[in-house]
Amino acid sequence: MSENTAADRLRTALTDASFEHRVRTVVHRWYTCYETERKNLAHHGELLTPGFVLHRAPESGLPDVAGRQAYLDGLPHAYPGQANAHHLRGIELTPADDTTVKAVVTHDFETRGPSLDGAAVIRYDFELVRDATEWLPRITTFTEQVVSRHEAPFTEAYGENRVRAFLHYWLSLLEQPAADAEPLRELIADDLEMTLSDGRVLRTFEEVSAWYAGARDLVDVSIHHVHDLTVTPGADRTHDLTMEFAWQGIAKSGRPMTARTRHAWTLTETDERYLRLSRFHVTALAPFAPVTAEEALAHFQAARRPA
């Protein structure tokens, strides 16, 4: 394989994998709407196109819904008192055309309450539209089907899905940087303490903005593979995270790079669109180092497994 061919394949692989973070953000935000009665319909509606169509599972006995507003109007009255949990199994993405992506999402679903108690493996088929003016894709059609039913204890998932929505959104903003750091503003807490691998500690949005600009000037595109994610409930509505990132990227110079880091974060719940980052500590396990495109592709394939 020529170096140029390998470089092209690497860039495509990194770009596609980074876009998956955006889709995962949408999926985990979708889940959380059904896992709390404190629904924010404005935030949920952001995930949908105006012409959104919902095709319900035939077993539900419920009609399909056409139109975003018609769908949102029905949510406040759906299944009062019911507790739901979604545990993602996998996502497969297939481009349909330049603006549309098809996603097959499977998860374990558990529910308990006055309407139903049970567990099942559920499949969602999404069509998502990519708009160059918006960071996240929007769902235009949604089809639900029950793959199988089984017995399983109810395991609460709201907190972890909130964490994962934050995590994938944060990573998407780092891997294909936005024009400026403004999207990060709603993600950081007022009492931020962000310790970088070189020992610097960032505490303000202005400091984070400068760090983000520096990263944007150095890296063209990259991907973080999340390994060994552990989420632990903390005090005062916080979540403590530990994880490792297997990282591959292409520098602005065109040189492929790899690295591996260990992270410890604390995220705080504020009932906003996303959690907020209050503590961040990163340790370099393998330093950022130049490699060949073939080596970066091999690193990418070895690291590509779900969190």
DRENTOR-764839 format. One record per residue (C-alpha): x, y, z; residue in three letters. Coordinates in Angstrom, 1 decimal, m for minus. Example, Ala and Ser with C-alpha at 12.3 -4.5 7.8 and 13.67 -1.06 7.14 Angstrom:
! residues 2
@px: 12.3&py: m4.5&pz: 7.8&tido: ala;
@px: 13.7&py: m1.1&pz: 7.1&tido: ser;
***
This chain:
! residues 307
@px: 0.0&py: 0.0&pz: 0.0&tido: met;
@px: 1.4&py: 3.4&pz: m1.0&tido: ser;
@px: 1.8&py: 6.0&pz: 1.7&tido: glu;
@px: m0.6&py: 8.3&pz: m0.1&tido: asn;
@px: m3.3&py: 5.6&pz: m0.3&tido: thr;
@px: m2.8&py: 4.8&pz: 3.4&tido: ala;
@px: m3.0&py: 8.5&pz: 4.3&tido: ala;
@px: m6.3&py: 8.8&pz: 2.4&tido: asp;
@px: m7.7&py: 5.8&pz: 4.1&tido: arg;
@px: m6.6&py: 7.1&pz: 7.5&tido: leu;
@px: m8.3&py: 10.4&pz: 7.0&tido: arg;
@px: m11.6&py: 8.8&pz: 5.9&tido: thr;
@px: m11.5&py: 6.4&pz: 8.9&tido: ala;
@px: m10.9&py: 9.2&pz: 11.4&tido: leu;
@px: m13.5&py: 11.4&pz: 9.9&tido: thr;
@px: m16.2&py: 8.7&pz: 9.8&tido: asp;
@px: m15.4&py: 7.5&pz: 13.4&tido: ala;
@px: m15.5&py: 11.0&pz: 14.7&tido: ser;
@px: m18.9&py: 11.6&pz: 13.2&tido: phe;
@px: m20.1&py: 8.5&pz: 15.1&tido: glu;
@px: m19.5&py: 10.4&pz: 18.3&tido: his;
@px: m22.2&py: 12.9&pz: 17.1&tido: arg;
@px: m24.6&py: 10.1&pz: 16.4&tido: val;
@px: m24.0&py: 8.5&pz: 19.8&tido: arg;
@px: m24.6&py: 11.9&pz: 21.4&tido: thr;
@px: m28.1&py: 11.9&pz: 19.7&tido: val;
@px: m28.8&py: 8.3&pz: 20.7&tido: val;
@px: m27.9&py: 8.8&pz: 24.4&tido: his;
@px: m29.9&py: 12.1&pz: 24.5&tido: arg;
@px: m32.9&py: 10.2&pz: 23.0&tido: trp;
@px: m32.6&py: 7.6&pz: 25.7&tido: tyr;
@px: m32.5&py: 10.1&pz: 28.6&tido: thr;
@px: m35.8&py: 11.7&pz: 27.5&tido: cys;
@px: m37.5&py: 8.4&pz: 28.2&tido: tyr;
@px: m35.7&py: 7.7&pz: 31.5&tido: glu;
@px: m36.9&py: 10.7&pz: 33.5&tido: thr;
@px: m40.2&py: 12.4&pz: 34.0&tido: glu;
@px: m38.4&py: 15.8&pz: 34.0&tido: arg;
@px: m38.5&py: 15.9&pz: 30.2&tido: lys;
@px: m37.2&py: 19.0&pz: 28.5&tido: asn;
@px: m39.2&py: 18.9&pz: 25.3&tido: leu;
@px: m37.3&py: 21.8&pz: 23.7&tido: ala;
@px: m34.0&py: 19.9&pz: 24.1&tido: his;
@px: m35.5&py: 16.6&pz: 22.9&tido: his;
@px: m37.1&py: 18.4&pz: 19.9&tido: gly;
@px: m33.6&py: 19.6&pz: 18.8&tido: glu;
@px: m32.8&py: 16.0&pz: 17.8&tido: leu;
@px: m35.6&py: 15.9&pz: 15.2&tido: leu;
@px: m36.4&py: 17.4&pz: 11.9&tido: thr;
@px: m39.8&py: 19.2&pz: 11.5&tido: pro;
@px: m41.0&py: 16.3&pz: 9.3&tido: gly;
@px: m40.0&py: 13.6&pz: 11.8&tido: phe;
@px: m41.9&py: 10.3&pz: 11.5&tido: val;
@px: m42.0&py: 7.7&pz: 14.2&tido: leu;
@px: m42.9&py: 4.1&pz: 13.3&tido: his;
@px: m43.7&py: 2.2&pz: 16.5&tido: arg;
@px: m43.1&py: m1.5&pz: 17.1&tido: ala;
@px: m46.2&py: m3.4&pz: 16.0&tido: pro;
@px: m46.4&py: m5.1&pz: 19.4&tido: glu;
@px: m47.0&py: m1.7&pz: 21.1&tido: ser;
@px: m50.5&py: m1.4&pz: 19.6&tido: gly;
@px: m49.8&py: 2.3&pz: 19.3&tido: leu;
@px: m50.2&py: 4.3&pz: 16.1&tido: pro;
@px: m47.3&py: 5.8&pz: 14.1&tido: asp;
@px: m46.7&py: 9.6&pz: 14.5&tido: val;
@px: m46.0&py: 12.1&pz: 11.7&tido: ala;
@px: m44.5&py: 15.5&pz: 12.5&tido: gly;
@px: m42.2&py: 16.7&pz: 15.2&tido: arg;
@px: m44.7&py: 18.7&pz: 17.0&tido: gln;
@px: m47.3&py: 16.0&pz: 17.0&tido: ala;
@px: m44.8&py: 13.6&pz: 18.5&tido: tyr;
@px: m43.6&py: 16.1&pz: 21.2&tido: leu;
@px: m47.2&py: 16.9&pz: 22.1&tido: asp;
@px: m47.8&py: 13.3&pz: 23.0&tido: gly;
@px: m44.7&py: 12.8&pz: 25.2&tido: leu;
@px: m45.9&py: 14.5&pz: 28.5&tido: pro;
@px: m48.8&py: 12.1&pz: 28.7&tido: his;
@px: m46.9&py: 8.9&pz: 27.8&tido: ala;
@px: m46.7&py: 6.2&pz: 30.4&tido: tyr;
@px: m46.9&py: 8.2&pz: 33.7&tido: pro;
@px: m45.0&py: 6.6&pz: 36.5&tido: gly;
@px: m43.1&py: 4.3&pz: 34.3&tido: gln;
@px: m39.3&py: 3.8&pz: 34.8&tido: ala;
@px: m37.2&py: 2.9&pz: 31.8&tido: asn;
@px: m33.6&py: 2.0&pz: 31.2&tido: ala;
@px: m31.6&py: 1.7&pz: 27.9&tido: his;
@px: m28.2&py: 0.0&pz: 27.8&tido: his;
@px: m26.6&py: 0.5&pz: 24.4&tido: leu;
@px: m25.3&py: m2.7&pz: 22.7&tido: arg;
@px: m24.1&py: m1.3&pz: 19.3&tido: gly;
@px: m24.4&py: 1.2&pz: 16.5&tido: ile;
@px: m23.9&py: 0.6&pz: 12.8&tido: glu;
@px: m23.8&py: 3.6&pz: 10.4&tido: leu;
@px: m24.3&py: 3.5&pz: 6.7&tido: thr;
@px: m24.2&py: 6.7&pz: 4.5&tido: pro;
@px: m27.3&py: 6.9&pz: 2.3&tido: ala;
@px: m26.2&py: 9.9&pz: 0.4&tido: asp;
@px: m24.2&py: 13.1&pz: 1.0&tido: asp;
@px: m26.6&py: 14.4&pz: 3.6&tido: thr;
@px: m28.4&py: 11.3&pz: 5.0&tido: thr;
@px: m27.0&py: 8.6&pz: 7.3&tido: val;
@px: m28.8&py: 5.4&pz: 8.3&tido: lys;
@px: m28.1&py: 4.0&pz: 11.8&tido: ala;
@px: m29.0&py: 0.7&pz: 13.3&tido: val;
@px: m29.0&py: 0.9&pz: 17.1&tido: val;
@px: m29.6&py: m2.1&pz: 19.4&tido: thr;
@px: m29.9&py: m1.9&pz: 23.1&tido: his;
@px: m31.2&py: m3.8&pz: 26.2&tido: asp;
@px: m34.4&py: m2.2&pz: 27.4&tido: phe;
@px: m35.9&py: m2.6&pz: 30.9&tido: glu;
@px: m39.1&py: m1.1&pz: 32.2&tido: thr;
@px: m41.1&py: m1.2&pz: 35.4&tido: arg;
@px: m44.2&py: 0.6&pz: 36.6&tido: gly;
@px: m48.0&py: 0.6&pz: 36.4&tido: pro;
@px: m48.1&py: 0.0&pz: 32.6&tido: ser;
@px: m45.6&py: m2.8&pz: 32.2&tido: leu;
@px: m42.7&py: m4.7&pz: 33.8&tido: asp;
@px: m40.2&py: m6.5&pz: 31.6&tido: gly;
@px: m37.1&py: m6.5&pz: 29.5&tido: ala;
@px: m36.2&py: m6.9&pz: 25.8&tido: ala;
@px: m33.6&py: m6.4&pz: 23.2&tido: val;
@px: m34.8&py: m3.5&pz: 21.0&tido: ile;
@px: m33.7&py: m2.3&pz: 17.6&tido: arg;
@px: m34.0&py: 1.2&pz: 16.3&tido: tyr;
@px: m33.6&py: 2.1&pz: 12.7&tido: asp;
@px: m32.8&py: 5.8&pz: 12.3&tido: phe;
@px: m32.4&py: 8.0&pz: 9.3&tido: glu;
@px: m30.4&py: 11.1&pz: 10.3&tido: leu;
@px: m29.9&py: 14.3&pz: 8.2&tido: val;
@px: m26.6&py: 16.1&pz: 8.2&tido: arg;
@px: m26.8&py: 19.9&pz: 7.9&tido: asp;
@px: m23.6&py: 21.8&pz: 7.4&tido: ala;
@px: m24.9&py: 24.6&pz: 9.7&tido: thr;
@px: m25.5&py: 22.3&pz: 12.6&tido: glu;
@px: m23.1&py: 20.2&pz: 14.7&tido: trp;
@px: m25.4&py: 17.3&pz: 15.5&tido: leu;
@px: m27.4&py: 15.4&pz: 12.9&tido: pro;
@px: m31.2&py: 15.3&pz: 13.3&tido: arg;
@px: m33.4&py: 12.2&pz: 13.2&tido: ile;
@px: m35.9&py: 12.3&pz: 10.3&tido: thr;
@px: m37.4&py: 8.8&pz: 10.5&tido: thr;
@px: m37.4&py: 6.3&pz: 13.4&tido: phe;
@px: m38.5&py: 2.7&pz: 13.3&tido: thr;
@px: m38.7&py: 0.5&pz: 16.4&tido: glu;
@px: m38.8&py: m3.2&pz: 16.6&tido: gln;
@px: m38.6&py: m5.8&pz: 19.4&tido: val;
@px: m35.8&py: m8.3&pz: 18.7&tido: val;
@px: m36.5&py: m10.6&pz: 21.7&tido: ser;
@px: m37.9&py: m10.6&pz: 25.2&tido: arg;
@px: m36.2&py: m11.9&pz: 28.3&tido: his;
@px: m36.2&py: m11.5&pz: 32.0&tido: glu;
@px: m33.7&py: m9.2&pz: 33.6&tido: ala;
@px: m33.5&py: m7.0&pz: 36.7&tido: pro;
@px: m34.1&py: m3.3&pz: 36.3&tido: phe;
@px: m30.8&py: m1.4&pz: 36.2&tido: thr;
@px: m31.1&py: 2.4&pz: 36.2&tido: glu;
@px: m29.4&py: 4.0&pz: 33.2&tido: ala;
@px: m30.3&py: 7.7&pz: 33.3&tido: tyr;
@px: m27.1&py: 8.8&pz: 34.9&tido: gly;
@px: m24.8&py: 6.8&pz: 32.6&tido: glu;
@px: m26.7&py: 7.9&pz: 29.5&tido: asn;
@px: m26.3&py: 11.5&pz: 30.6&tido: arg;
@px: m22.6&py: 10.9&pz: 31.0&tido: val;
@px: m22.2&py: 9.3&pz: 27.6&tido: arg;
@px: m24.1&py: 12.0&pz: 25.9&tido: ala;
@px: m21.7&py: 14.5&pz: 27.4&tido: phe;
@px: m18.6&py: 12.4&pz: 26.6&tido: leu;
@px: m19.4&py: 11.8&pz: 23.0&tido: his;
@px: m20.4&py: 15.4&pz: 22.4&tido: tyr;
@px: m17.2&py: 16.7&pz: 24.1&tido: trp;
@px: m15.0&py: 14.3&pz: 22.0&tido: leu;
@px: m16.8&py: 15.3&pz: 18.7&tido: ser;
@px: m15.9&py: 18.9&pz: 19.4&tido: leu;
@px: m12.2&py: 18.0&pz: 20.0&tido: leu;
@px: m11.8&py: 15.7&pz: 17.0&tido: glu;
@px: m13.2&py: 17.9&pz: 14.3&tido: gln;
@px: m12.9&py: 21.3&pz: 16.0&tido: pro;
@px: m15.5&py: 24.0&pz: 15.6&tido: ala;
@px: m14.6&py: 27.5&pz: 14.5&tido: ala;
@px: m14.2&py: 28.6&pz: 18.1&tido: asp;
@px: m14.6&py: 27.2&pz: 21.6&tido: ala;
@px: m18.1&py: 28.7&pz: 22.2&tido: glu;
@px: m19.9&py: 25.2&pz: 22.1&tido: pro;
@px: m17.7&py: 24.2&pz: 25.1&tido: leu;
@px: m19.1&py: 27.1&pz: 27.2&tido: arg;
@px: m22.2&py: 25.1&pz: 28.2&tido: glu;
@px: m20.1&py: 22.1&pz: 29.1&tido: leu;
@px: m17.8&py: 23.5&pz: 31.8&tido: ile;
@px: m18.7&py: 24.3&pz: 35.4&tido: ala;
@px: m18.0&py: 27.6&pz: 37.1&tido: asp;
@px: m15.6&py: 25.8&pz: 39.5&tido: asp;
@px: m13.7&py: 24.1&pz: 36.7&tido: leu;
@px: m10.3&py: 22.6&pz: 37.5&tido: glu;
@px: m8.9&py: 21.1&pz: 34.3&tido: met;
@px: m5.4&py: 19.6&pz: 34.8&tido: thr;
@px: m3.6&py: 18.9&pz: 31.5&tido: leu;
@px: m0.9&py: 16.3&pz: 31.0&tido: ser;
@px: 1.8&py: 19.0&pz: 31.1&tido: asp;
@px: 0.7&py: 20.1&pz: 34.5&tido: gly;
@px: m1.2&py: 23.2&pz: 33.5&tido: arg;
@px: m4.5&py: 23.8&pz: 35.3&tido: val;
@px: m7.3&py: 25.6&pz: 33.4&tido: leu;
@px: m10.0&py: 27.3&pz: 35.5&tido: arg;
@px: m11.9&py: 29.7&pz: 33.2&tido: thr;
@px: m13.6&py: 29.6&pz: 29.9&tido: phe;
@px: m11.0&py: 31.9&pz: 28.5&tido: glu;
@px: m8.2&py: 29.5&pz: 29.4&tido: glu;
@px: m10.2&py: 26.6&pz: 27.9&tido: val;
@px: m10.8&py: 28.6&pz: 24.8&tido: ser;
@px: m7.1&py: 29.3&pz: 24.4&tido: ala;
@px: m6.3&py: 25.6&pz: 24.9&tido: trp;
@px: m8.9&py: 24.6&pz: 22.3&tido: tyr;
@px: m7.5&py: 27.1&pz: 19.8&tido: ala;
@px: m4.1&py: 25.6&pz: 20.3&tido: gly;
@px: m5.3&py: 22.1&pz: 19.7&tido: ala;
@px: m7.2&py: 23.2&pz: 16.6&tido: arg;
@px: m4.0&py: 24.8&pz: 15.2&tido: asp;
@px: m2.1&py: 21.6&pz: 15.7&tido: leu;
@px: m4.5&py: 18.8&pz: 14.7&tido: val;
@px: m6.5&py: 18.6&pz: 11.6&tido: asp;
@px: m8.7&py: 15.6&pz: 12.5&tido: val;
@px: m8.5&py: 12.9&pz: 15.2&tido: ser;
@px: m10.4&py: 10.1&pz: 17.0&tido: ile;
@px: m10.6&py: 9.0&pz: 20.6&tido: his;
@px: m11.4&py: 5.4&pz: 21.2&tido: his;
@px: m12.9&py: 5.2&pz: 24.7&tido: val;
@px: m11.6&py: 2.1&pz: 26.7&tido: his;
@px: m12.5&py: 0.9&pz: 30.2&tido: asp;
@px: m15.0&py: 3.6&pz: 31.0&tido: leu;
@px: m16.2&py: 3.4&pz: 34.6&tido: thr;
@px: m18.9&py: 5.7&pz: 35.9&tido: val;
@px: m19.4&py: 6.1&pz: 39.6&tido: thr;
@px: m22.1&py: 8.3&pz: 41.2&tido: pro;
@px: m20.6&py: 10.9&pz: 43.4&tido: gly;
@px: m21.9&py: 13.4&pz: 46.0&tido: ala;
@px: m24.2&py: 16.4&pz: 45.2&tido: asp;
@px: m25.5&py: 15.0&pz: 41.9&tido: arg;
@px: m22.0&py: 14.4&pz: 40.4&tido: thr;
@px: m20.6&py: 11.5&pz: 38.3&tido: his;
@px: m17.0&py: 10.4&pz: 38.6&tido: asp;
@px: m15.5&py: 8.9&pz: 35.4&tido: leu;
@px: m12.3&py: 7.0&pz: 34.7&tido: thr;
@px: m11.3&py: 5.9&pz: 31.2&tido: met;
@px: m8.5&py: 5.6&pz: 28.7&tido: glu;
@px: m8.3&py: 7.1&pz: 25.2&tido: phe;
@px: m6.5&py: 5.4&pz: 22.4&tido: ala;
@px: m5.9&py: 8.4&pz: 20.1&tido: trp;
@px: m5.0&py: 8.7&pz: 16.4&tido: gln;
@px: m4.8&py: 11.9&pz: 14.5&tido: gly;
@px: m3.4&py: 13.8&pz: 11.6&tido: ile;
@px: m1.5&py: 17.0&pz: 12.4&tido: ala;
@px: m1.9&py: 20.2&pz: 10.4&tido: lys;
@px: 1.4&py: 19.3&pz: 8.7&tido: ser;
@px: m0.3&py: 16.1&pz: 7.4&tido: gly;
@px: 1.8&py: 13.8&pz: 9.7&tido: arg;
@px: m0.1&py: 10.9&pz: 11.3&tido: pro;
@px: 0.1&py: 10.7&pz: 15.1&tido: met;
@px: m0.8&py: 8.3&pz: 17.9&tido: thr;
@px: m1.1&py: 8.6&pz: 21.7&tido: ala;
@px: m2.7&py: 7.0&pz: 24.7&tido: arg;
@px: m4.0&py: 8.8&pz: 27.8&tido: thr;
@px: m5.8&py: 8.1&pz: 31.1&tido: arg;
@px: m8.5&py: 10.4&pz: 32.3&tido: his;
@px: m10.3&py: 11.1&pz: 35.5&tido: ala;
@px: m13.3&py: 13.5&pz: 35.3&tido: trp;
@px: m16.1&py: 14.7&pz: 37.5&tido: thr;
@px: m19.3&py: 15.8&pz: 35.8&tido: leu;
@px: m22.0&py: 17.8&pz: 37.6&tido: thr;
@px: m25.8&py: 17.5&pz: 37.0&tido: glu;
@px: m27.5&py: 20.8&pz: 36.5&tido: thr;
@px: m30.6&py: 19.6&pz: 34.5&tido: asp;
@px: m29.4&py: 21.6&pz: 31.5&tido: glu;
@px: m28.9&py: 20.2&pz: 28.0&tido: arg;
@px: m25.6&py: 18.5&pz: 29.1&tido: tyr;
@px: m23.8&py: 17.8&pz: 32.3&tido: leu;
@px: m21.0&py: 20.2&pz: 33.2&tido: arg;
@px: m17.3&py: 19.3&pz: 33.6&tido: leu;
@px: m16.0&py: 20.4&pz: 37.0&tido: ser;
@px: m12.8&py: 18.2&pz: 37.3&tido: arg;
@px: m10.6&py: 16.9&pz: 34.6&tido: phe;
@px: m7.2&py: 15.2&pz: 35.0&tido: his;
@px: m5.3&py: 13.6&pz: 32.1&tido: val;
@px: m2.1&py: 11.5&pz: 32.3&tido: thr;
@px: m0.1&py: 10.5&pz: 29.2&tido: ala;
@px: 0.4&py: 6.8&pz: 29.0&tido: leu;
@px: 2.0&py: 6.8&pz: 25.5&tido: ala;
@px: 3.2&py: 10.3&pz: 24.3&tido: pro;
@px: 1.9&py: 11.9&pz: 21.2&tido: phe;
@px: 4.3&py: 10.6&pz: 18.5&tido: ala;
@px: 4.6&py: 10.7&pz: 14.7&tido: pro;
@px: 4.0&py: 7.4&pz: 12.9&tido: val;
@px: 3.4&py: 6.3&pz: 9.3&tido: thr;
@px: m0.1&py: 6.2&pz: 7.9&tido: ala;
@px: 0.0&py: 2.4&pz: 7.9&tido: glu;
@px: 1.0&py: 2.3&pz: 11.6&tido: glu;
@px: m1.8&py: 4.8&pz: 12.5&tido: ala;
@px: m4.3&py: 2.6&pz: 10.6&tido: leu;
@px: m3.1&py: m0.5&pz: 12.4&tido: ala;
@px: m3.4&py: 1.4&pz: 15.7&tido: his;
@px: m6.9&py: 2.5&pz: 14.7&tido: phe;
@px: m8.1&py: m1.0&pz: 13.9&tido: gln;
@px: m6.7&py: m2.4&pz: 17.1&tido: ala;
@px: m8.3&py: 0.3&pz: 19.2&tido: ala;
@px: m11.7&py: 0.2&pz: 17.6&tido: arg;
@px: m13.9&py: m1.4&pz: 20.2&tido: arg;
@px: m16.8&py: 0.1&pz: 22.1&tido: pro;
@px: m16.4&py: 1.8&pz: 25.5&tido: ala;
***
